[in-house]
Structures are given as structure tokens and as C-alpha cells.
Amino acid sequence: MRAPAFFARWRVRLGYPLAIIVLVLAHPTPQSILYGALVGSIGLLIRALAAGHLHKQAVLTVTGPYAYTRNPLYFGSAILTLGVAIATHSWIPALLLLGYFALFYSIVMRREEQELRVHHGSFFDDYARSVPLFVPRLTPAKLAGGEGAFSFAQYKKNREYRAAIGFLFLLLVLLAISHVRSTQLRLSAELAEATPGPSAQATPPPHTISLTMLISML
């Protein structure tokens, strides 16, 4: 199996164990979750606008966000990933998330570019010369067939609402983790005050997550 095909096949499968690692190492706070939610919402909005224009293999989509970047869905995902990284309030999960995105999606975008060139030929070449691969241009490119409006029906057909549901669920899990950590920190402090002396050294460290408590919160 060639490397691009491997990364395309395994980008989602490897995302699940990565999510577990990120959640275990996360140290979210209500403030970090709020900031992450605000940043992530921008990414969701970009993805939603792109999904409302995207017709996948039927035609080469060049309208809406696609007039600014050839990969608005992935650009929105990058901002969404940044939002999650901020919400975790921890450098290690943030680096894991951003590194995963940079590694996998840079390869996936190039692979999909090759497929689009095969399907659409010179039309895609003209499009690629006018619109950047990832980082958006400041003004929309003026291209043939570049007229089109956002379609909510197309948004639903592309099932983009699942990204919003997944992001909301992740924020709720981080909020539960934040509550568990703060509760355990408070209980540890109260226990230390109630039992001074050598016995206080047996108090569990405040950063330890109580799995039972987390499950009860969910």
C-alpha cells in the first residue's frame, strides 16, 4: 500500500485512540473550554459553508469558500482542531492534535488533488493556478462556473451536522473532566486540612482522574 493511501485509510481509525490519549492528558478549565468553543465555532462555520456548496464527485466545486481555498473543509477542520487544543488546556494534547492534523491532512490533500486532476483535467489546473491549496486568498477567485449559492439541502446531504454534534459532545466531555478534576482537588484539600501530619502524605495527587467519578458525570 502506498503511503498516501495508507494515510487516507487510517486518518479516521487512528483518530479514536488519539482522542482517548488527548482526553486522558487534558487539563481543561471552564475558561479554556469557552475559548476553545469560540475558536472551534469558527471552524464549524467554515466547514458548514463549504458543505453547502460541495457536490463532491459530481462537479468541481469552485463557489463559496472554494473560491478562496481548494480545501475549505480541511481549513475549517484545522481551526476546529485548534479550538479543541485550546480547550484541553495542556501542551501535550495540543501538540498531538496539531501534529496529527499536519501530518495526515497534508498528505491527504495532495492525494485528493491528484484524483481531482484526473477527473477534471485542465479545468482543475486552471482552478489550482487561481486558488491556493490550503491557506485562503484574501479575495474570491473569478472562475468560469463560479456562481452558486449556499444550499442547506446540500449541507444536510453532506451530513456536515455530524461535525457540530461531535464537537459539542467533546466539549461536554471536557467539561465533565474539568468538573471531576476541580472536585478532586477540593476534596484533596479538605482531606489534607482534616488530617494534618504524616497521614496527609497519603492523599492522592490532585491531578489524578477518578475514572469512577468521570463515568458518573457522563
N, C-alpha and C positions, 0 to 999 in steps of 0.2 A: 504494500500500500504506500502510495506516495505521501510525502509529508503534508501537503495542503489538504488532501483528502482525509488524512488522519485527524488533523486539527478541526476540520469541518465536522467530522463524525463525532468527535469526543468533546467538543466545546461545551455541550449541554450536560453530558454524562459526568464530566469532571467537575461541573459547577455544583453538583449536590454535595459531595464531600467537602468542597471548598466552603460552601455555605455553613456547614456544620463547624468547621475549624474556625471560621470567622466569628460565629456566634459564641463559641466557647471562649475565644480570646477577647471578645468585645468588652468594653467598659463604658457602656452608654450612660448618658445622663439625660434628663428631660430637655436640657438646653441643646445638647448635641443632636438629639433626635429631632428637635424642632428645626434646627439649622439644616440638618440633612434632608428633612422632609421638604423644606423650601427649595433647596438646590435640586433634589430629585424630581420635584414637580415640574421644573423647567424641562428636564429631560423627558418626562412623560408627555408634556405638551408638544415638544418637537416630534416625538415618535407618533403621537396621535395625528398631528398634521400630515406627517409623511404617510401614515397608513391610510388616511382619507384620500390620498392621491394615487397610491400604489396599486397597479394592476398586475404585478408580478410578471409572469412569462408572456402574458397576452400582448403587451406593448412595452416599449421602452419609456418609462415614466420620466418626464423632464419638467413637470409642472410643480407648483408649490415649493416645498423645501428642496425638491430635486433640482431646482434651478439655481440653488446656492451650493449644494454639495451632492456628490453622487451617492453618498451613503448617509442620508439624514437619520435613518433608523439607528444606525450604529453610532452616529454622533450623539443622538439623544440618549442611547444606552451608555455612552461614556459619561455624560453628565449625570445620569441616573446612578451609575457606579460610584461617581464622586460623591453623590449625596449619601449613599449607603456608607462609604468610607468615613465621611464626616460624622454620621450618626453613630458609628461604632465607638468613636472617641478613643481610638487606640491606633498607634502607628503600625503595628504588625498586621492586623486585619486590613488596614488601609493599603499597605504596600502589596499584600497578597491580592487584593481585589484589583488594584490598578495594574499590577504586573500581569495578572491573568488576562485582563482585557487587552492590554497592549500586545501580548504575545499571540493570543488566539485570533483576535479580530483583525490584526494587521495581515495575517496570512489568509484568513477567510475572505477579506475584502478583495485581495489580489486574485484569489481563486474565482470568486464570483465575477470579477471584472473580465476574466478570460472567457467565462461562459457567456456573458452578455455580448462580448465581441463576436463570438461565434454565431449567436442568434441574430444579431442586429447589424453586423458588418460595419460599413462606412458611416452609418448613422450614429453608431456608438462612438466611433473615432471622432466625429465632429463634436459630439456631446462631451467626450473626455477632454478635448482640447479647450473647451469653454468653461467647464465646471470641474473644480478640484475633487480629488478622491475623498477627502475627509474633512479638513478644516474649511468651513464655508467661506465663500467670497462675500464681499460686502453688498453687492447689488445682484439682482437675479440676472442670469444669462438670458439673452434673447435668442431663442431657438425655434426652428420650424416645429410646429405642433406643440408649442409651449403654452397653449391656452387650455385652461382646465380649472375647475373649481373643486373645493373640498367636498367629499361625499361621505355623509355619515353612514350610508349603507355600505360603502366600501370599507370604512373603518370597522364596522361590525363583521364584514366578510373576512377581513384580515385578522379578526379576533385580537385586536390590539388592547381591548379592555382587560385582557388577562395580565398584561404588564402592570396596569394600575392596581389590580387586585393583589398580585404578588408583592408589589412594593408596599401596599398598605399592610398586608399580613406580616411582612418582615419588620415594619416599624412597630407593630403591636408586639411582636416577639422581643424586639429590643427594649421596648417599654417595660415588658414583664421582667426582663433580665435586670434592667435598671432598678425596678422596684425590689427585686429579690436581693440585689447587692446592697442597696441602701438599708433594707430591713435587717439584713445580716450584720451590717456594720453597726447599726443601732443596738441590736441585741448583744453583739460582742462588747460594745462599750458599756452597756448596762450590766453585763455579767462581770466585766472587769471591775466595775465600781462596787458591785455587791460582794465579790470575793477577792479582796486585795491580798497581796502576798504571793508566795511561790505558786499557789494553785492557779493564779491568773495566767501563768505561762502556758497552761494547757488550753487556753482559749483558742479556738480555730482562727486562722488569719482571716481578716475581713474580706479579702479578695476572693476567697473560695466560694464557688457557686454551690448552693444546696440544690441538688437535682430534684429531690422530692418537693421542695418549695417551688421550684420553677414549674414542675409539672402541675402542681396545684393551682398556680396562677393561670396556666393555659387552659 
